[in-house]
């Protein structure tokens, strides 16, 4: 089980689940206890988690630069925007939006990400409709929620295809029907416990 925030931890996270006479054990990874150095050496799909590791805000710019070096060198063009938009959304779990924007200000792939642009545009539209500062903030939050859902789905597909191969039309249709970010994240956690798309979605 992958825990992104300290708030997700608690007495219920024991590493074991019992169902009748059956008992299942699982590992728990607390991202905030991990060193950023560990994740910076891992596969590209895990790089967006770096800001949630045991790292100070003052060290984040250097970590972002190292991430950018790897992503530019190793990721395909279509993956770069996805990786940076995911990083931006995960930054929102710990840092305020302005700090996150400043941190990623110079990342070209971030600006070119269609999901990032979509999220901002959703916020602008809702903000114009409501007209006042409160409306702008609410609109941005709604855009962020939609963006998080899209990114959770895209990240699941990206990681699933690396493990199981290309997702066919039926798999994509099933994933499109999932409108809960939490459900998509739970499926992401199960990726390494199953052997196929069919088993994952069942």
C-alpha positions in Angstrom: 0.0 0.0 0.0 1.3 3.4 -1.0 0.5 6.3 1.4 1.1 9.8 0.0 0.3 11.9 3.2 0.6 11.4 6.9 -3.1 12.0 7.2 -3.6 8.7 5.3 -1.8 6.7 8.1 -3.5 5.4 11.1 -4.2 2.4 13.4 -6.2 0.7 10.6 -3.0 0.4 8.5 -1.6 -2.7 10.1 -0.1 -4.5 7.1 -2.6 -7.3 7.5 -6.3 -7.9 6.4 -8.5 -10.7 7.6 -11.6 -12.0 5.9 -13.1 -14.9 7.6 -10.5 -17.6 7.9 -8.3 -15.9 5.3 -5.5 -13.6 6.1 -3.7 -11.3 3.7 -0.5 -9.4 4.3 0.6 -6.3 2.5 3.5 -3.9 2.5 3.1 -0.2 3.5 5.2 2.5 1.9 5.1 5.9 3.5 6.3 8.3 0.9 7.0 11.1 3.4 9.6 8.8 5.1 11.4 8.1 1.8 14.6 9.8 0.7 14.2 11.8 -2.5 17.5 10.3 -3.6 15.8 6.9 -3.7 13.0 8.0 -5.9 15.2 10.0 -8.2 16.9 6.8 -9.2 13.7 4.8 -9.8 11.6 4.5 -13.0 10.2 7.7 -14.5 6.6 6.9 -13.5 7.6 7.3 -9.8 9.4 10.7 -10.2 6.2 12.8 -9.5 6.3 11.4 -6.0 9.7 13.1 -5.2 8.1 16.3 -3.7 6.2 14.2 -1.2 9.4 12.5 0.2 11.4 13.6 3.2 12.6 16.8 1.5 12.7 20.5 2.6 11.1 23.2 0.4 14.6 24.8 -0.1 15.9 21.5 -1.6 12.9 21.1 -4.0 14.3 23.3 -6.9 17.4 21.1 -7.1 15.2 18.0 -7.1 13.0 19.5 -9.8 16.1 20.2 -11.9 17.3 16.6 -11.6 13.8 15.4 -12.4 13.8 17.6 -15.5 17.2 16.3 -16.6 16.0 12.7 -16.5 12.6 13.3 -18.0 14.1 15.3 -20.9 16.6 12.6 -21.5 14.5 9.5 -21.1 10.8 10.2 -21.5 8.9 10.3 -24.8 7.4 13.6 -25.8 3.8 12.5 -24.9 4.9 11.3 -21.5 6.7 14.5 -20.4 3.6 16.6 -20.0 1.8 13.8 -18.1 4.7 13.4 -15.7 5.0 17.1 -15.0 1.2 17.6 -14.6 1.2 14.7 -12.2 4.0 16.3 -10.3 2.1 19.6 -10.1 -1.0 17.9 -8.8 0.9 15.9 -6.2 2.7 19.1 -5.1 -0.8 20.4 -4.2 -1.0 17.8 -1.4 1.7 19.6 0.5 2.3 23.0 -0.9 0.2 26.0 -1.9 -0.6 26.6 -5.6 1.5 29.7 -6.0 4.6 27.9 -4.6 4.0 25.0 -7.0 3.6 27.3 -10.0 6.8 29.1 -9.2 8.6 25.8 -8.7 7.5 24.6 -12.1 7.5 27.9 -13.9 10.5 27.1 -16.2 9.4 23.6 -17.2 8.5 23.8 -20.8 6.7 20.4 -20.9 4.5 21.6 -18.0 3.2 24.6 -20.0 2.6 22.4 -23.0 0.6 19.8 -21.1 -2.9 19.6 -22.3 -4.2 18.5 -18.9 -2.5 21.4 -17.2 -4.0 23.8 -19.7 -7.4 22.2 -19.3 -7.3 22.5 -15.6 -6.4 26.2 -15.7 -9.1 26.8 -18.3 -11.7 25.1 -16.2 -10.8 27.3 -13.3 -10.9 30.5 -15.5 -14.3 29.6 -16.9 -15.8 28.9 -13.5 -14.1 32.0 -12.0 -15.6 34.3 -14.7 -19.0 32.8 -14.1 -18.9 33.5 -10.3 -17.1 36.8 -10.8 -15.5 37.3 -7.4 -12.4 36.0 -5.7 -14.3 33.3 -3.9 -15.7 32.1 -7.2 -12.2 32.1 -8.8 -10.9 29.9 -6.0 -13.8 27.5 -6.2 -13.5 27.3 -10.0 -9.8 26.5 -9.8 -10.5 23.9 -7.2 -13.1 22.2 -9.4 -10.6 22.3 -12.3 -8.0 20.8 -10.1 -10.3 18.0 -9.1 -11.1 17.2 -12.7 -7.4 17.4 -13.6 -6.5 15.0 -10.7 -9.1 12.5 -11.9 -7.7 12.7 -15.5 -4.2 12.3 -14.3 -5.0 9.4 -12.0 -6.6 7.7 -15.0 -3.7 8.5 -17.4 -1.1 7.4 -14.8 -2.9 4.1 -14.2 -3.0 3.5 -18.0 0.6 4.4 -18.4 1.8 2.2 -15.5 -0.6 -0.6 -16.4 0.6 -0.7 -20.0 4.2 -1.0 -18.8 3.2 -4.0 -16.8 0.4 -5.7 -18.8 0.8 -4.3 -22.3 -1.5 -2.1 -24.3 -4.9 -1.4 -22.9 -7.6 -2.5 -25.4 -10.9 -0.7 -26.1 -12.8 -2.7 -23.4 -10.2 -1.8 -20.8 -10.2 1.9 -21.7 -14.0 2.0 -21.7 -14.0 0.4 -18.2 -11.5 2.9 -16.9 -13.5 5.8 -18.4 -16.5 4.8 -16.4 -14.6 5.2 -13.1 -15.2 8.7 -11.8 -13.6 8.3 -8.4 -10.0 9.3 -8.0 -9.7 7.1 -4.9 -10.8 4.1 -6.9 -8.3 4.8 -9.6 -5.5 5.1 -7.0 -6.6 1.9 -5.3 -6.3 0.2 -8.7 -2.8 1.7 -9.1 -1.8 0.1 -5.7 -3.2 -3.3 -6.9 -1.1 -3.2 -10.2 1.7 -5.2 -8.6 -0.7 -7.7 -7.0 -2.3 -9.0 -10.3 -1.1 -10.3 -13.6 -3.5 -8.8 -16.2 -5.8 -5.9 -17.0 -8.8 -8.3 -16.6 -7.7 -9.4 -13.2 -7.1 -5.8 -12.1 -10.5 -4.6 -13.2 -12.3 -7.6 -11.7 
